[in-house]
């Protein structure tokens, strides 16, 4: 929501008010309320929140079509010399609409920040006839290394059966997959890097 300078905003539970020195261009109306465009909101957040929180947000903006990559690049240029702009500039260049959940975005960023090449999100593995057979959360095609985040949905019995069949086929066809959970991502991220690095740099 855009509020004119000098106007006092009443305290509303769950709402945090921030002041901005950069004027908002191209305000849009949502439900009758003047709001900053999606690219402006995304870059503002990318400057001010933690990297691991900003990356999923930028990926999501691109995924749902709230803004385009060139809009983010144009917007971040307007934030030159503002606090956090270096982080925003780095993350905007890494934003990828293929990430399908918060944890996939965070896992991708963890690997990049750990000095590894950027993995390909939602990498399709094809059979000998070139037909797409299985899709990996993240992967390194030339090394045949896959990186998977297992959330709660993987506890379903039917899903578990499909996963096992998939794992066996991939292993038989030269793919090395490594699986991680929320404990790995949020409590022992260095273990993820220690697991993936030798697969890429033997």
C-alpha positions as CSV (number, residue, x, y, z in Angstrom):
1,X,0.0,0.0,0.0
2,X,1.3,3.5,-0.8
3,X,0.7,6.2,1.8
4,X,1.5,9.9,1.1
5,X,4.3,11.4,3.1
6,X,3.3,12.8,6.5
7,X,0.2,10.5,6.7
8,X,0.1,8.5,9.9
9,X,-0.8,4.8,9.4
10,X,-2.8,3.3,12.2
11,X,-1.3,0.2,13.7
12,X,-2.8,-3.0,12.2
13,X,-2.0,-6.4,13.6
14,X,0.2,-8.3,11.1
15,X,1.2,-5.3,9.1
16,X,4.7,-3.8,9.2
17,X,5.2,-0.3,7.9
18,X,8.3,0.8,6.1
19,X,9.4,4.2,4.9
20,X,11.0,4.5,1.4
21,X,13.1,7.3,0.1
22,X,12.7,6.1,-3.5
23,X,9.4,7.3,-5.1
24,X,7.1,4.5,-6.4
25,X,6.5,4.5,-10.1
26,X,3.6,3.0,-11.9
27,X,1.4,2.3,-8.8
28,X,-1.3,-0.3,-9.4
29,X,-4.8,-0.6,-7.8
30,X,-5.6,-3.8,-6.0
31,X,-9.0,-4.1,-4.4
32,X,-9.3,-0.3,-4.6
33,X,-5.9,0.2,-2.8
34,X,-2.9,1.9,-4.5
35,X,0.0,-0.5,-4.3
36,X,3.6,-0.6,-5.6
37,X,4.2,-2.8,-8.6
38,X,5.3,-6.4,-8.0
39,X,8.9,-5.7,-9.3
40,X,9.3,-2.8,-6.8
41,X,8.0,-4.9,-3.9
42,X,10.2,-7.8,-4.8
43,X,13.4,-5.6,-5.0
44,X,12.5,-3.8,-1.8
45,X,12.2,-7.2,0.0
46,X,15.3,-8.5,-1.7
47,X,17.3,-5.6,-0.3
48,X,15.9,-5.9,3.3
49,X,15.3,-9.6,4.2
50,X,17.8,-12.4,4.5
51,X,19.2,-14.0,1.3
52,X,17.5,-17.3,2.1
53,X,14.1,-15.6,2.4
54,X,14.6,-13.3,-0.6
55,X,15.5,-15.9,-3.2
56,X,12.2,-17.9,-3.0
57,X,10.3,-14.6,-3.2
58,X,12.1,-13.6,-6.4
59,X,11.7,-17.0,-7.9
60,X,8.0,-17.0,-7.1
61,X,7.4,-13.6,-8.6
62,X,8.8,-14.9,-11.9
63,X,7.0,-18.2,-11.7
64,X,3.5,-16.8,-11.2
65,X,4.2,-14.0,-13.8
66,X,3.9,-11.1,-11.3
67,X,6.9,-9.6,-13.1
68,X,9.4,-10.4,-15.8
69,X,13.2,-10.8,-15.4
70,X,13.9,-7.6,-17.3
71,X,11.5,-5.7,-14.9
72,X,13.5,-6.9,-11.9
73,X,16.7,-5.9,-13.5
74,X,15.4,-2.4,-14.4
75,X,13.9,-1.9,-10.9
76,X,17.1,-3.0,-9.1
77,X,19.1,-0.4,-11.1
78,X,16.8,2.3,-9.6
79,X,17.9,1.3,-6.1
80,X,21.6,2.1,-6.7
81,X,23.3,3.2,-3.5
82,X,20.4,2.1,-1.2
83,X,21.1,-0.2,1.6
84,X,21.1,-3.9,0.6
85,X,21.1,-3.2,-3.2
86,X,24.2,-5.4,-3.7
87,X,22.4,-8.4,-2.3
88,X,19.3,-7.6,-4.4
89,X,21.4,-7.2,-7.5
90,X,23.0,-10.6,-7.0
91,X,19.8,-12.4,-6.3
92,X,17.8,-10.8,-9.2
93,X,20.4,-12.3,-11.5
94,X,20.0,-15.7,-9.9
95,X,16.1,-15.7,-9.9
96,X,14.6,-18.6,-11.8
97,X,10.9,-19.3,-12.4
98,X,11.5,-23.1,-12.6
99,X,11.8,-23.5,-8.8
100,X,8.6,-25.0,-7.5
101,X,8.8,-24.4,-3.8
102,X,10.6,-22.3,-1.2
103,X,13.0,-25.1,-0.1
104,X,14.1,-25.7,-3.7
105,X,15.0,-22.1,-4.1
106,X,16.9,-22.1,-0.8
107,X,18.7,-25.3,-1.6
108,X,19.8,-23.9,-5.0
109,X,21.1,-20.7,-3.3
110,X,22.9,-22.7,-0.7
111,X,24.8,-24.6,-3.4
112,X,25.6,-21.5,-5.3
113,X,26.7,-19.6,-2.2
114,X,28.9,-22.6,-1.3
115,X,30.9,-22.1,-4.4
116,X,29.3,-24.8,-6.6
117,X,27.9,-24.3,-10.1
118,X,24.3,-23.3,-10.3
119,X,22.2,-26.4,-10.6
120,X,19.4,-26.7,-13.1
121,X,15.9,-26.6,-11.5
122,X,13.3,-29.1,-12.5
123,X,15.8,-31.1,-14.7
124,X,14.2,-33.7,-16.9
125,X,15.9,-37.0,-17.4
126,X,15.1,-38.7,-20.6
127,X,15.2,-42.4,-21.6
128,X,17.1,-43.8,-24.5
129,X,14.5,-42.7,-26.9
130,X,14.7,-39.1,-25.7
131,X,11.3,-39.3,-23.9
132,X,11.2,-37.3,-20.6
133,X,10.8,-39.8,-17.9
134,X,11.8,-38.4,-14.5
135,X,12.2,-34.8,-13.2
136,X,14.7,-33.9,-10.6
137,X,14.3,-30.9,-8.2
138,X,17.8,-29.8,-9.0
139,X,20.5,-31.4,-11.1
140,X,23.9,-31.3,-12.9
141,X,23.2,-32.9,-16.2
142,X,26.8,-33.4,-17.4
143,X,27.8,-35.0,-14.1
144,X,24.6,-36.9,-13.7
145,X,24.1,-35.7,-10.2
146,X,20.7,-35.0,-8.8
147,X,19.7,-33.0,-5.7
148,X,16.3,-33.6,-4.1
149,X,14.4,-31.9,-1.3
150,X,12.1,-34.3,0.5
151,X,9.2,-32.6,2.3
152,X,6.1,-34.1,3.9
153,X,4.5,-35.2,0.6
154,X,7.2,-37.9,0.3
155,X,5.9,-39.7,3.4
156,X,2.8,-40.8,1.5
157,X,2.8,-44.5,0.9
158,X,2.0,-44.3,-2.8
159,X,4.5,-41.6,-3.3
160,X,7.1,-43.7,-1.6
161,X,6.6,-46.6,-4.0
162,X,6.9,-44.3,-7.0
163,X,10.0,-42.7,-5.5
164,X,11.7,-46.1,-5.0
165,X,11.0,-47.1,-8.6
166,X,12.3,-43.8,-9.8
167,X,15.4,-44.0,-7.7
168,X,16.2,-47.5,-8.9
169,X,15.9,-46.5,-12.6
170,X,18.0,-43.4,-12.2
171,X,20.7,-45.3,-10.3
172,X,20.7,-48.0,-13.0
173,X,21.2,-45.3,-15.6
174,X,24.2,-43.7,-14.0
175,X,22.6,-40.9,-12.0
176,X,23.8,-40.2,-8.4
177,X,21.0,-38.7,-6.4
178,X,21.3,-37.2,-2.9
179,X,18.3,-36.4,-0.8
180,X,17.9,-33.7,1.9
181,X,15.2,-32.7,4.4
182,X,14.4,-29.6,6.4
183,X,16.9,-30.6,9.1
184,X,19.7,-30.6,6.5
185,X,18.7,-27.3,5.0
186,X,18.0,-25.4,8.1
187,X,20.2,-27.0,10.8
188,X,23.2,-28.5,9.0
189,X,23.7,-26.8,5.6
190,X,27.4,-27.4,5.5
191,X,26.6,-31.2,5.4
192,X,24.8,-30.6,2.1
193,X,27.8,-28.9,0.6
194,X,30.1,-31.6,2.0
195,X,27.9,-34.2,0.3
196,X,27.5,-32.6,-3.1
197,X,31.0,-31.1,-3.6
198,X,32.9,-34.4,-4.0
199,X,30.3,-35.5,-6.7
200,X,31.1,-32.5,-8.8
201,X,34.8,-32.2,-8.0
202,X,36.1,-35.7,-7.4
